[in-house]
């Protein structure tokens, strides 16, 4: 059995129906994922439903063209079935969930005040086309434009441009099953911001090492609530366990005080300061927080490099 514990909420449970010794159907809320140890059946099924092929070691069978495979029937758990289902239909997969508390002020009938703590949930998932408007709002925000690069190759003209970009993530990025850019969402599944990891090559000129770099940006109405730190800490724990990462880096402008505070609260340690030629007014290549753009307008010539090791 795969030893990676699913972080998905507990309501995702696939019901197993045994058709015969060569075929099993897993269903959840009426949605199906088929398992078979026959490659010919797999090719037929995957035209209409997601399929996981059971390729027992030593068998002389070709599974070319089947995206999801397992060596044994018992290796397919709910998480793997959900992954196959989400990839087949280009649906956003949830990575981690968490909770955060806020203190709300409520007026009492007698005129007094009562401070009551309320608990809310959040989750980190893959981007969805419904997030297009939120992404547009996020990257048109003055603070985001000041510190982060623009993720699209050219300025978006409509929400359709953002939808196309999100679709490209599902086609070319998420199927790699590597760390990437995800969405932080609230309990109603509305976008709070973006968060994720990006792999960068070593840059000997400025001293930044190769490895995965954490990046995040929060929509204005959700800022100053500690959400970035909570989500980043939980995501780091997941990435250290799921991908067995040994260390994660973070690079931010010295003027981005909120990001610096978030980094420190997540256990990052400052490694160095990087001088950027002021006339460039950009993050140098391989230092940007997003792979789809290699420059971002910033007002400072100083960047801080942080690192956090797995515990």
C-alpha angles and dihedrals in degrees: 000000000000107000096213109108115222116244092197117120115272095253092079106089124146118219112222120222117184110216095176139317091287100042137049130177121208116195137183123177089346094308118125138213116182126212122198139160091208113091093201091055090046092056090049096046097046091065089074109011138029113269136198116200120216104216106181111204113259096029116128096226132124116230096176111148096025108114100196122052137165131185095223138021091243091056090073109088130170093272095054092045090050090050092053090048094049093046092049094053097032092243124157113260121215116232106179141356132203147163135243131187130220131184113234125195115225126187114231124218091248091055099257128119130248123193111210127183114227124196121217131182130229135183141197114225142154117280120273130202089246086068092066096100092046091052089050090052093045096052093044091056113111095229093050092047089051096056111018135061121243109258099213123076090235136015111287114241099188140009086261088070089057091046090053090050091051090049089053089056090056092046102043111011113035096046089064087070089219128129110283144143117315140173128253108215137181129237090280090053091249115145118262096175145303127283135168151110130276127192115233129188120235114276109204093186095065099021100244112149126225115262144085118319124203119227133177142169127185128207112249098252091055098050126112092030098102092246096128092055094046094047094043093050092050092045092050091053089051093048093047090053101035100042096024091234115179098200140007127201134208128199123191142156116272087232093057095091094170092055092047091053091048091051093051093046089053092057099261119150122213110245104177149333118247122209114218120195104258093217090064095056088194141098106260117247114282090024098078121110095231130049097216095068131037100201140050130180111244132166098221138071094209127084126182121220116207131183136194125191126210113262 
